[in-house]
Amino acid sequence: MITKSSTSSPVCLIISAFCAALCALALTACTASQHRQAVSDDTTDRVTVGVVQKEITIGMSGAQVAEVLGSPNIVTTDEVRRETWVYDKISTEVAYSRSSGSIVGLIFGGSGGGLGVGSSSSGASSTTQKTLTVVIKFDENDQVRDFSYHASQF
Protein backbone atom coordinates (compact mmCIF):
# COMPACT_ATOMS: atom_id res chain seq x y z
CA MET A 1 0.00 0.00 0.00
CA ILE A 2 1.35 3.46 -0.99
CA THR A 3 0.55 6.43 1.21
CA LYS A 4 1.04 10.07 0.40
CA SER A 5 2.63 12.48 2.80
CA SER A 6 0.56 15.49 3.86
CA THR A 7 3.58 17.82 3.88
CA SER A 8 4.21 19.98 0.83
CA SER A 9 7.53 20.13 -0.95
CA PRO A 10 9.67 23.30 -0.71
CA VAL A 11 9.05 24.01 -4.42
CA CYS A 12 5.26 23.97 -3.91
CA LEU A 13 5.61 26.30 -0.93
CA ILE A 14 7.72 28.73 -2.97
CA ILE A 15 5.24 28.70 -5.85
CA SER A 16 2.33 29.21 -3.45
CA ALA A 17 4.09 32.09 -1.69
CA PHE A 18 4.96 33.69 -5.04
CA CYS A 19 1.36 33.42 -6.27
CA ALA A 20 0.06 34.89 -3.01
CA ALA A 21 2.52 37.77 -3.29
CA LEU A 22 1.45 38.51 -6.87
CA CYS A 23 -2.22 38.49 -5.85
CA ALA A 24 -1.51 40.87 -2.95
CA LEU A 25 0.44 43.19 -5.23
CA ALA A 26 -2.34 43.18 -7.84
CA LEU A 27 -4.93 44.07 -5.20
CA THR A 28 -2.95 47.04 -3.86
CA ALA A 29 -1.74 48.44 -7.17
CA CYS A 30 -3.47 51.53 -8.53
CA THR A 31 -2.99 53.30 -11.84
CA ALA A 32 -2.37 57.03 -12.12
CA SER A 33 -5.82 57.60 -13.64
CA GLN A 34 -7.49 55.90 -10.69
CA HIS A 35 -5.52 58.11 -8.30
CA ARG A 36 -6.47 61.25 -10.23
CA GLN A 37 -10.13 60.26 -10.24
CA ALA A 38 -10.00 59.62 -6.49
CA VAL A 39 -8.86 63.18 -5.72
CA SER A 40 -10.81 65.04 -8.39
CA ASP A 41 -13.91 67.01 -7.37
CA ASP A 42 -16.19 68.02 -10.23
CA THR A 43 -19.34 68.36 -8.12
CA THR A 44 -19.28 72.13 -7.59
CA ASP A 45 -21.04 74.66 -9.82
CA ARG A 46 -18.51 76.47 -11.96
CA VAL A 47 -18.46 79.14 -14.63
CA THR A 48 -17.55 77.18 -17.76
CA VAL A 49 -17.58 77.74 -21.50
CA GLY A 50 -20.55 75.36 -21.70
CA VAL A 51 -22.55 77.43 -19.20
CA VAL A 52 -21.78 80.63 -21.13
CA GLN A 53 -22.71 79.06 -24.48
CA LYS A 54 -25.90 77.49 -23.16
CA GLU A 55 -27.22 80.15 -20.77
CA ILE A 56 -26.07 83.59 -21.97
CA THR A 57 -28.07 85.14 -24.81
CA ILE A 58 -28.34 88.52 -26.46
CA GLY A 59 -31.08 90.59 -24.79
CA MET A 60 -30.68 89.18 -21.26
CA SER A 61 -30.82 91.63 -18.37
CA GLY A 62 -27.91 92.14 -15.99
CA ALA A 63 -29.91 90.44 -13.24
CA GLN A 64 -30.36 87.33 -15.40
CA VAL A 65 -26.64 87.24 -16.22
CA ALA A 66 -25.75 87.59 -12.53
CA GLU A 67 -28.17 84.77 -11.73
CA VAL A 68 -26.36 82.45 -14.16
CA LEU A 69 -22.72 83.51 -13.70
CA GLY A 70 -22.67 85.30 -10.35
CA SER A 71 -21.00 88.63 -9.71
CA PRO A 72 -18.44 89.80 -12.26
CA ASN A 73 -14.80 90.39 -11.29
CA ILE A 74 -14.61 93.69 -13.17
CA VAL A 75 -17.27 96.22 -14.24
CA THR A 76 -16.23 98.95 -16.65
CA THR A 77 -17.91 101.34 -19.06
CA ASP A 78 -17.13 102.21 -22.66
CA GLU A 79 -16.92 105.67 -24.25
CA VAL A 80 -20.73 106.09 -24.25
CA ARG A 81 -21.14 104.82 -20.66
CA ARG A 82 -22.44 101.33 -21.53
CA GLU A 83 -21.41 98.71 -18.98
CA THR A 84 -19.07 95.84 -19.69
CA TRP A 85 -18.80 92.97 -17.25
CA VAL A 86 -15.67 90.83 -17.13
CA TYR A 87 -15.53 87.40 -15.47
CA ASP A 88 -11.91 86.37 -15.10
CA LYS A 89 -11.54 82.91 -13.59
CA ILE A 90 -8.23 81.21 -12.87
CA SER A 91 -7.92 77.85 -11.16
CA THR A 92 -5.03 75.62 -10.23
CA GLU A 93 -5.71 71.98 -9.51
CA VAL A 94 -3.03 69.95 -7.79
CA ALA A 95 -3.69 66.26 -7.32
CA TYR A 96 -1.49 63.71 -5.61
CA SER A 97 -2.35 60.14 -4.78
CA ARG A 98 -0.23 57.26 -3.58
CA SER A 99 -0.68 53.61 -2.72
CA SER A 100 1.69 51.01 -1.39
CA GLY A 101 1.65 47.34 -0.53
CA SER A 102 3.77 44.71 1.12
CA ILE A 103 4.83 41.33 -0.14
CA VAL A 104 5.39 38.57 2.37
CA GLY A 105 6.74 35.20 1.31
CA LEU A 106 8.77 32.24 2.39
CA ILE A 107 12.40 32.18 1.38
CA PHE A 108 14.33 28.93 1.35
CA GLY A 109 18.08 29.03 1.39
CA GLY A 110 21.11 26.89 2.17
CA SER A 111 21.00 27.79 5.86
CA GLY A 112 17.37 26.90 6.39
CA GLY A 113 14.25 28.91 5.70
CA GLY A 114 12.94 32.30 6.56
CA LEU A 115 10.30 34.88 6.00
CA GLY A 116 10.91 37.55 3.37
CA VAL A 117 9.24 40.94 3.22
CA GLY A 118 9.22 43.35 0.29
CA SER A 119 7.25 46.43 -0.59
CA SER A 120 5.87 48.14 -3.64
CA SER A 121 4.47 51.63 -4.05
CA SER A 122 2.97 53.66 -6.86
CA GLY A 123 1.65 57.18 -7.13
CA ALA A 124 0.80 60.05 -9.37
CA SER A 125 0.80 63.81 -9.16
CA SER A 126 -0.63 66.35 -11.52
CA THR A 127 -0.90 70.14 -11.68
CA THR A 128 -3.33 71.77 -14.09
CA GLN A 129 -4.07 75.46 -14.54
CA LYS A 130 -7.22 76.68 -16.25
CA THR A 131 -8.30 80.18 -17.23
CA LEU A 132 -11.64 81.46 -18.45
CA THR A 133 -12.33 85.07 -19.40
CA VAL A 134 -15.91 86.08 -20.23
CA VAL A 135 -16.69 89.60 -21.46
CA ILE A 136 -20.33 90.69 -21.54
CA LYS A 137 -21.26 94.03 -23.11
CA PHE A 138 -24.55 95.72 -22.30
CA ASP A 139 -26.54 98.22 -24.37
CA GLU A 140 -28.19 101.49 -23.31
CA ASN A 141 -31.15 99.52 -21.86
CA ASP A 142 -28.83 97.36 -19.70
CA GLN A 143 -29.41 94.26 -21.82
CA VAL A 144 -26.70 92.00 -23.26
CA ARG A 145 -25.70 93.31 -26.69
CA ASP A 146 -22.63 91.09 -27.15
CA PHE A 147 -20.50 88.57 -25.29
CA SER A 148 -17.25 86.71 -25.86
CA TYR A 149 -15.11 84.21 -23.99
CA HIS A 150 -11.69 82.63 -24.02
CA ALA A 151 -10.64 79.46 -22.20
CA SER A 152 -7.23 77.83 -21.81
CA GLN A 153 -5.79 74.89 -19.94
CA PHE A 154 -2.15 74.11 -19.32
RAPEPE-V428410 format. One record per residue. SS is DSSP state (2 for helix, 1 for strand, 0 for the rest). D_CENTER is the distance of its C-alpha to the mean C-alpha in Angstrom with 1 decimal. Layout:
SS_D_CENTER, SS_D_CENTER
//
This chain:
0_65.9, 0_62.6, 0_59.9, 0_56.3, 0_54.9, 0_51.9, 0_50.4, 0_47.7, 0_48.2, 2_46.1, 2_44.6, 2_43.3, 2_41.9, 2_40.0, 2_38.6, 2_37.6, 2_35.9, 2_34.1, 2_32.9, 2_31.8, 2_29.9, 2_28.1, 2_27.2, 2_25.9, 2_23.8, 2_22.4, 2_21.4, 2_19.6, 0_17.8, 0_14.1, 0_12.5, 2_9.7, 2_7.9, 2_8.6, 2_7.5, 2_3.9, 2_4.5, 2_6.7, 2_5.3, 0_3.4, 0_6.9, 0_8.4, 0_11.8, 0_13.6, 0_16.1, 0_15.6, 0_18.1, 0_17.0, 2_19.2, 2_19.5, 2_20.8, 2_23.3, 2_24.4, 2_24.9, 2_26.3, 0_28.2, 0_31.6, 0_34.8, 0_37.2, 0_34.7, 1_35.9, 2_34.2, 2_33.7, 2_31.9, 2_29.6, 2_28.9, 2_28.2, 2_25.5, 2_23.9, 0_25.2, 0_27.2, 0_27.3, 0_26.7, 1_30.0, 1_33.1, 1_35.8, 1_38.9, 0_40.5, 0_44.1, 0_45.4, 0_43.4, 0_40.8, 1_37.5, 1_34.3, 1_31.0, 1_28.0, 1_24.4, 1_22.6, 1_18.9, 1_16.9, 1_13.5, 1_11.8, 1_8.2, 1_8.5, 1_6.4, 1_8.9, 1_9.7, 1_13.2, 1_15.7, 1_19.4, 1_22.5, 1_26.2, 1_28.8, 1_32.3, 1_35.2, 1_38.9, 1_40.4, 1_44.0, 1_46.0, 0_49.6, 0_50.0, 1_48.8, 1_45.4, 1_42.4, 1_38.9, 1_36.2, 1_32.7, 1_29.8, 1_26.1, 1_23.0, 1_19.5, 1_16.3, 1_13.1, 1_10.5, 1_9.6, 1_8.2, 1_9.6, 1_9.6, 1_12.5, 1_13.5, 1_17.0, 1_18.9, 1_22.6, 1_24.7, 1_28.5, 1_30.7, 1_34.4, 1_36.9, 0_40.6, 0_43.7, 0_43.1, 0_39.6, 1_38.0, 1_35.2, 1_37.1, 1_34.2, 1_30.5, 1_28.2, 1_24.6, 1_22.7, 1_18.9, 1_17.3, 1_14.1, 0_14.4
//
